Amino acid sequence: MKIYVYIDPDYRDSLWVSQSYRAICDEAAKKKYTVALLDCDNIFNTDIEDYFSGESKRILLVLTTSLEHSERLAELLYKHDVHMLLVNHQNPQISANCSAVMVDYIDGMRKIMDYLAACGRKRAALYGINPKSSTDMIKHDYFKNLQGMKSDIHAEEIYFNKRGLEECFDYMLPNVDRYDCFVCANDIVARFLIKKLEMIGKKVPEDIFVASFGDYLIAQMGDPPLTTVTVDHGELGRQAVFAYNFLRKTDSDIYMTAKVPSTLKIRRSTADMVPALPSSGRYVPAATEKVLDFLNDVASKTILAVERMLASCDKLDLQIISGLLNKIPYSKMAAGLFISENVIFYRIKRLVKIADVQNKEQLITLISSHLSQKQISEYIEADSMKQ
């Protein structure tokens, strides 16, 4: 069987896309399927008929987070009788010929809000929501509905990340004393928010709790480690292959939505509190409103660069990074790690390239702006104990 895949060009370099696509390829290889990637910069100028030549049942697995892009794509594919299978994306404006496999963000929001209420936090803000992102708008809709309900926690303001994280923070700043907790759109937003809060004298978690979505390495290794809802992109990829196979084999034209469960990981950004949990209008930007692409925001890009680099690291890479931050000479580092200095040179060169910086000094500056040598060492030790 051949699995046809399309990746929105604007998100090819994003972490969730690379992780999900890798999992799709791995799962397909296990089942001896072939992955056919539609490698084009503009699908709207592509000959769809030629692409699916010879296929009696046409299905395209799509990785995007853009609401606008998925709507245009749905219209195009419908004309060519191609069923669209979205990965971690949901668009209420698409009503036909579309299925989805996604993380259960509604359950994730419920877990976070119930948890914060059980911790005694009563005044919450939803922060850093990207109105162009389908998954962020699910979080937005849940929070918006909570605002009109009698609840153990007061859902107060929603802050949109329209023109960058700096502007989002500046817009929120006059109201910062109103909140005792923030629910952030993702770990990148949360890490930036914590840094800015510290600059104005607000401590996390002493003054304000922060929770987010993602469970990236930057969430686990930063200070403080983030309480976060896991987004398992590997499982998303595996379930996408299963759904693709199911849709292809079924005789009827059915639509399906499969949801990957999420888990709340409790860490120090909410004081490691583990209380007993209780039992128990869609925003559309105006046509003239310009919303900055999250991946092009300068503040986002620097944290994403750290995360991208960390995601590529094995234990030895992390040990070398720890040595760099601790200013250990190469000769001493090589002796302690039982490797040659050439190995250290090679590994640093590779990390510089992945982080998209010019040299070792810029790499150290980038890492140290978000992580300390102690945090990396503690992560290495904790990870070793798991094995």
N, C-alpha and C positions, 0 to 999 in steps of 0.2 A: 504494500500500500504506500502511496505517496501522500505526504502531508504538505499542503501548500500554505506558506506562511508569508505574511506581509508585516513589516515593521515601519511605523510612521517615521520618516526621516528625522523629524524633530526630536525623537526620543531614542535614537539608535545608541547614543552614548550614555543613556540613563542607567542607573544601577539595576532598577527593577526589571527593565527590559533585558539587559544582558544576562541576569540571573535566571529569568523565566525562559528565555530562548535557549540557554545552555541546558536547562532541565528538560525542555521539549526535545532537544537533540539527543540527550542521554537516554530518555525514555523511549524515543523512537528507535534508537540503536539497539536497545534491549529487545525490542519486539521485531527487529529487522525491518523497520519501516524506513522510507527515504524522506528526508526533509527537503522540500523545494522552496528556497527563499526567493521571493520576488524582489530582486535587487534593483530598485529604481528610485530616482529622486522625485518623480512625479507620477504616481499611479494613474492620475486622471488623463495622462497622455499615453497610457500603455494599452496595447491591444489585448484586452481581457479574453476575447475569444481564442486568440492564438495561445495564450498562457494556459488555458484549460482544454486545449485541443485533445480530443479522445476520451475525456472524462464524462461518464454518463451522469454522475452526481457531483456537483461542484460545491466545494466548501473551501473557504479561505479563513485561516486562523490569523487574527489581527491583533497586534500589540500596539496600543496607543492609549493615551490618557486624555486626549483632546475631544471635547464634546462636539465642537464645530467640525473637526476632521472626520469623526465617525459618522456624522449625519451626511456629509457630502459623499463619503465612501459607501454608505448604505444605499443611497440613491443610485450610484453607479453600478454597484453589484446587483441590485434588484433588476436592473435593465438586462443584465446578462445571466439571470437565473443562478446567481452564486449566493449560497448561504454564508452569512458572516458569523464566525465564532470569535467573540471578543474575549480577551484575557484581561482580567482585573479591570473591567470597564463596563459601565452601565449607562445607557442613555435613554431616558424616558421618551424622547422624541422619535425613537426608532421603534416602530410597531410591528414590522413584518420581516420575515426572512432573516432573523437574527437570534443567536443564542449567546450565552455568556458563562464563563467560569471565573469566579472572583472570590476574594476574601470576604467574609461576612463582617463588613464594617459596621452594620447596625448593631450586631451583637458586641463588637468591639467597643463602640461608643457606650452601650449599656453597661458593659463591664467597668469601663473607666469612670463613668458618672456614679454608678452605685458604689464603687470603691472609694472615690473621693468623699462622697456623703458619709460613708461608714467611718472615714478618717476624721470626721468632724469639720470638713471643709464645706462651706455653705455658699460661697460666692465665686462662681466659675466664669471664666471667659474662654471662648473658643478662638484660637489665635493662629494666624498665618494661613488662612484658607485661600487656596488658589481657585478663583471662579471659573477658570478654564479646565479644571481637573474634575473628571466625573467622580472619582473616589472622594475627593475633598467635599464635593457637593452632597454626597451621601451623609458625611459627618455633619455638614451644615444643616441639612434637612432634619436630622435627628435632634440636633441642639435647638433648632428653631421650634420644633414641635414641643420640646421640653419647656421652652419659655412660656408656653400657654397652659402648662399643666401644674397642678399642685404637686410639689416634689420635695424630697428631703434636701435637695440642693437647688440653689437659685441659679438658673442659667441666665447670665446677664448679657454681656455684649459679644458680638461676633466681629473679629477683625480680619479683613481681607488683605492678602498679599498681592496687590495689584501692580505696584510699581517698585517692588523691591523690599527686602527685609528691613532696611534702614528706615524707610518711610513708614512701614507698618508699625515699627516700634515707636517712632516719633508720634504717630497718630494715637497710639494707645497710651503713651506716657502720662498725659494729664489725668488719666483715670486709674493709674496703677494701684493707688491705695484702696480702691474699691474691691479688689480681688484678693482672695487667699489661695487661689489655684488657677493654673492655666492648662487647658487641653490643647496641645499643638497638633497641627496637621501632620507633621512627620518629625523624625529625629533631627533632621538638618535645621528645621525651624526652631525646635526646642533647644538645640545646642547654642544657636545664635542668641535666642532669647535669654538664656541663663547668663551668658557672657555680658549682655547689655544690662541685665538686672543687677549684676555684681558691680558694674561701673557706676550705678546710681545708689549703691549701698543696700540693695535688697538681696538677702541671702536665700539660696535654695538649698535645703528645704526649710530652714529656720523660719523665714518670713513667708515664703510662697512655695506651694507645691507645684511641680511641673510634670505632666505626663504626655505621652506622644504615641505615634504609630511608626512601626518599622522594625525595631530591634536590630539596627545596623551595628557594626563594630564600634562606630563613633559613639553610639548610645551606651555600649557596654564598657568602653574603656575611658570615656571622658570623666570629668569631675564636675558634679557628681554623676555616677552612673544613672541612666534614665529609666524610670518606670515607663514601660511601653507595651503596647499591644503588638504582638508579633505579626508580621506579614510574611508568610512563608512562600516566597516566590518559586522555590523549588517544587513545592507541592502544587502550586498553581500550574507549573509547566507539565507536571505528571498528569494532573486531572484534565488539562487541556487535550492531551493526547488521547486519554480515555474517552472524553466527550466527542472528539473528532471521529474516532473509530465508531462510536455508537451512532452518531448522526449519519455517517457514511453507509452503515449497514442496514439501518432501518428503512423500510419501504415507504412509510408515510412521511409527509412533509411536516415534521413536528419541530417545535422550538423548546429549548431547555435552558434552565439556569441552575448551575451547580455552584455551591458555596463552600469554600475552604474555611474550616473553623479557625478562630484566632485564640491566642492565650495571653493573659495579662501577666507580664513579668514585673514583679515589684522590686524596686531598687531604691537607692539613697535619695533620688530627687523627690521622693515622697517619704523620706525618713525611714525607709524600710518597714513601714507600718503594715501589719497584716491583721486588720480587724475582721470581725465576723461580718460578712456581707449580708444585706437584707435579702429576703426571699423574693421578695418580690422585684407652605408657600415656596417654592423653588426660586433661588436667586438667578436672574439672567442679566448679565451686564448690558448696558445700553449699547445700541449699535455703534455709537460714536466713541464709546469709551475704550481706551487703549489699556490692555492688561499686559504687563510685562511677563514674558515667559520665565517661569520659575528657574529653569535650567540656565538662563542667561543672566540672572541676577548675580552681581559680583560677590555679595556675601554668601549666597548659596554655593557658588562655584568653588570657593576656597574650601568650604567644609566638605563638599562633594569630592574634591580632589583628595583630601585626606582619607575619606571613606573608600574611594576607589583604590587608592594605594594600599590601605590596610587589608582590603578584600583580596588583594593579590599576594599578600605576605604569608609565608610559612613561619614556623617557629624560629628558624635561623635568621630570617629577615628581621623579625621583631627584636631578636637579641642584638643584631647589628644596629638597629635604630636606637635601642636602649643605650648601647655603647656610644653612639654618636652624641646623643643628648647628654650623656655623662662625661663627654670629652675624653674618652679613653683612646689612647694612641692605637693606630692600626696594628702595630706589632704585638702589643699587649692583648688587644682584642682577639687577634688571630690565634695566639697561644692559648687563650682561655677557651676559645670555641673549637680548638683543634682543627683549624682550617688554615689555608694560606692567605696571605694578604691579597693575592690576585682574586680570590673568591669574594672578598669584601669589596674590592674595587668594582668587580662585575655586578654584584648585587646592588650596590649603591647606584651605579649607572642605570640599572634597570628601574629602580624605584624613582629616580629623577625623571625618567621618561614617562612612567605611568602617572606620576603626580603633575606632569606638564609644567615643570620648573626648569630653570637653566642650569643649575649646578647644585652641589652638595649643600652649600651654605643656604640657598633658598629652600631646599628640602628641609633642613633643620628648622629654619624660621617658620615654615608652614606647619610642620608637625608640632613644634613647641608652642605655637599660638593656640593649640587646642588640646594637647596632651602633654603630660609630664613624663619624665623618665620613670618615676615611681609607679605611675598608673600603668605604663606598658609592662614593667617588671611584674607587677601584681597580676596583670592579665596573663602573662606567660606562665606564672606559677600556678594560677587557678586552672588554666587550660591543661597544664601538664598533669594536674591531679585528676582530671576527668578521664584521662586516657588510661 
